[in-house]
Amino acid sequence: SGGVRRLIFLHVQTPQRAATPASLFAINATRTPQFLADVDVHGLSVLEIKDLGPGTGWGKVPTPLF
């Protein structure tokens, strides 16, 4: 339905020792999917939660967010 959104939660590893909010958008940061949640934003309910891992296709590939 139009009110369902999929949220994917990532672990972001940056080359800097101390991560800053700006470093989360670094092109050379490694983003690994942790889990996803399908959420009904109109009913404010979680429909499904699914664990994700390196086998999802992203693996340890640096993935820019643009």
N, C-alpha and C positions, 0 to 999 in steps of 0.2 A: 504494500500500500504506500501512498505518498508520504505517510508520516514515519516510516521506518527508515532508520539510518544505521549504517554499519560503521562502527568506530574501531580502528585498529590501533592498538597500543604497542609502542616500540621501545626498545632499549637502544639508546643512542650513546655510542662510544666515540669520544673526540680525541684527537691527538694531544691536546693540551692536558696537563696534569689536573688542573681545576677547571671544570666545565662552567661556562657562563651561559645565560639565556641566549646570547648571540651565537655562541659556538654550536648550539643545537641545529643551526641552519648551515653549518659548514659543509661544503661540497665533499670534503674528504672524511667526514664522519661516517662511521659504520652504523647502520640501522638494522636491527634484528627484530622481527615481529615477535611479540610475546603472546598476545591473545587478541581476540576480536569479540565485540559485543554488538548484537543487533538490538537497537533500542527504538521503541515506539515513542517518538518525541511528543506526540499529542496526548497519549495516555500515560506518559512518564513511567513506562515499565520496560524492563529488560526482557527481551524475548528469547535470547540465546547467548551463551558465552561459549567460546571454543578456544582451546589452547592452540597456539601456533608455534612453529619452531623453524630451525634451519632448513627443513625439508619443504618449506612452503614455496620455494623458488627464489626467495631473496637471499637466503644464506647469509654470508658475511660480505656481500657486495655493497660498496658504498653507493647509496641511493640519494641523489640530490632531490630536494623538495621544491621543484618549480613547475 
